[in-house]
């Protein structure tokens, strides 16, 4: 495994990886961007190509290429390893493990279940899918399968592969009946595997199908929450859509599995779908790491419009630009694509931003101007309050005022009365970066970055460079002398994460400085003098105490110390 990690690092630079998600600009010897992990106006996210690391001074996130992919795609280390190995073209070779951890076992079992369901896809199920417009290539690409009518067919298959009852239940594939036997969760259903960002199967969604299916069963059944599957953080098709989302700088949100399959088949590879839950802010944040633009293409019925409204608010609160595709009444995306793929393309391309869409719909159905005004206040303004961009909000205020033929300040006054969004507000520090409680305790944060830490940061920075601007061994010895062995020991004991923050802090401040060696030397002189003066003050205070106590031996020692310290300070100042 360690050899695989090193091969990936040899082939992929931090710049290669990060630039696929955010736009990097040169800032001296580092690269800079707006942080993909929190909303900010002033870039505080820095990348060091020399060290292969990144750090954000706004939210204190940092690490290497593996940490970055874990954070931005919501994966564990092995998931990030899989993603990066594919990017680097490095085959994954896992070391044999006597005892695999729980998650590894569950991932393997979910893959086995997927293969089992694929093997059971019946001719009748294939015929149904083809009648809905899904071709063989799409069926194979999305690994569609089938769960038959037997009560424990999958469970029995998995137990033969040495998976335990507990593992099968924990993965959400079965439950125990009154007699303690396993009963498969999915029966008489066309099965759609749901993958995480790395493409590993974490759950299933099953559509009712088959002559033995109960008419009272729900049309769609989804896996329960498990240690692998969190509905609010997983989007169906995201693993296949993320590249296209970045490429075209837009995501399309549809409602179900059939809508997703038909969208991809029609050429919209940037489509994703929710699975058994409403669209959440976590979903929105996942999309925002790939693009700032979202088109909602949900069903045109009342439930679909209501779902679009909920999704729009979550998306707006997360900083996304939201548009709505207007579909013909009575048609969902899958039906529209089957009927007329060109009409679907037109609906997406001509999607209206959410505020304009709402205004058009309300104005169309309002019987009189006063009713339209009331609808705008109760329906539109809550959405407008979620818009993150002050410029966009001002433009909308101007447009609404024109439509209602009222002054802009009247709209602004009404907007101020709108209750705040259910989204958790982000508290900003004055400089526009995320405020964190840990900033106050962090010795290397901007507020607490003292001179000793600064000097140590210079040392760490220069040691990490292929060729530093001064002799780092000599500097290290001088720093230890300047702050004392105890002070040096404290600095040496800080964590690797804190060291990286120090490096980035110094690099950001001094990256373009041509006189680093001179300034570093002056900093050490100042630190040395500061320590000597502190010791001199303590010795002088002790001298006064000794004089009062008439301790001749102590007086002699302290006089020598005061003289020695005074001489050292004078010698330091002579060198300036």
Phi, psi and omega in degrees: 000315181298324178294321178296316179301315181293321178300318180295316179296327178291329184265334183241124175274162177299326179294319178303316186284308186294324183293345175285346182245328182223156178275121182259138175242147180290135176220082184070230180274357179247176175242150187227150178201168169284136188296132177281354185261349175205158182283130177205154179263320181262124182302127177229015182255119185240142179238133177252104178299326182297319183263347181072033183227168176222160175203139174251125180278355177272315184242004176063025173276142180192166179154206180250195183298326181289317177298318183299312181293323175301314184289316188281334181250004176065043184245163168276180184299317182293328175293317178296322178300317180297314180298313184288326177297320178294320178296322185274348183072031180257123178292138180278121177239108181270139174289144179296132182242129177295317182230108179279150181285170187301316183295318179301316179299318181292320177300315180297320181293320179296324176294318178297319179296321179299313180297322178298312181297320179300318182294340183261003182297113187277165177297322179296319179294318178298320180296318178299313181299319180291325175295331176278357176102359183277124182270173184299320182299319180290320177302316180289318183298318182266005172057045181290138181225198182212138174254121183284194187267353181294148187287329185219033185297313180292316181301317179297319179298315181291324178294327176294336177269015173075022171273144184275163176302318181299316180297319181295319178290316181299330180278356179080018183267345181202170173221163180267137178273186185300331182272001179086007179268156180280138174237125181301138179289323184252122175218143180057051182216143168282129192255130178244109178292140178249127185249157172277185186297335180272359180089009178274134183290128182239344184195178177222154168234130183240129177264131182302133179195144174120154183292340180267001183290142179283132179293343180270352182288149178296148182300315177239141177230131182245155176302148175285174175295133177224182178290344177263332190239117174238110188304324185284353182242357183243132174246131180295128178088358183299322181299330180268340186265341192298323180294314180294324179299317178291320185295315182263359179055046179195145173241147176244124180259122175244175192265326188222179183296317181295321177299319182294312181300315182290327178296312179297320180296329180276004176102001180262076183288356179265014181273143175224164181221152173279157182230098174073019179203167176286159175291126186247172176295329176296320175299316182298319180295324177298315179293320185295339177286346178254327183200158177266358189241133181227132173250124177270121180233066183264171183305149183275000179280179184300318180296321180294319179293321178295319178295322178297322179296314179297317180296320182297318181295318178297320181291316179298318181296337179266004175091010179279150170272122190246130173237160180235127176273127180271111180265153177300145180305135175085359181242131172268170183307317182298316180294319181294319179296319178295320182288313184200092181304328181291324178294325176297314179301318180297317180300320180289313184292331181259018179302141181261148175298153191302321182292315178297319179301312180296317180298317180296316181295315182293319180294324180296323185261358180281131181278339180207158184304322183294322179293322177298317180299315181295322179295321178298316181297317186274331185256311190280316186299324175301323177293318180298326180294339179276344181296125186278328184281121178298325180293313179299320180297319180295322178295318179295319178302316180297317181293319179294319179300320179296317182296319183272353181057050177228161178294151180299323183295334177292319177295316180298321179295318178294325180295324179295337182273353181288132178302148181295154181299149176295349178293147178290123182291149176262121179276130182250143171282164183306326183277002174093012177254162183297133176275131178229140179302325184294341179301324185290332182261351185281115185294342180248017174287169185301324184287327188247021184276089185283178186292322179295317177296322179298316179296319178293323177298321177299317178300311181299319180298310183293325178294331182279345181281147176303322178218107182284172182269358176202171180287108186289330178294317178295320180296319181299316180295321180292323179294317179299320178292323184291321185252354179090157183298322181294316178296320179294321180298321179296317180294320181293338184275354183290157185289164178298323179297317179294323177299318182293322177298317179299315180302311182295321180300312180292317181298322179294322183281324190243005185306326181259006184279122180276352184244039183300316182300314180296313182294323179295319178297317179294322178297316178297319179300316179297318179295319180297315180296320180299318180292318180296320180292325177295316178295323179295319179297319179293320179293320179297319178296319178293326179297317179296320179295318181294323178296319180293325181272357179053044177267096188297318182296315180293322178301317181297314180298316183290325176298317177299317182295316179299316180296317180297313181295319179298320179294318180297318180296317178297320180295319178301315183288338177291331184283346184290000000 
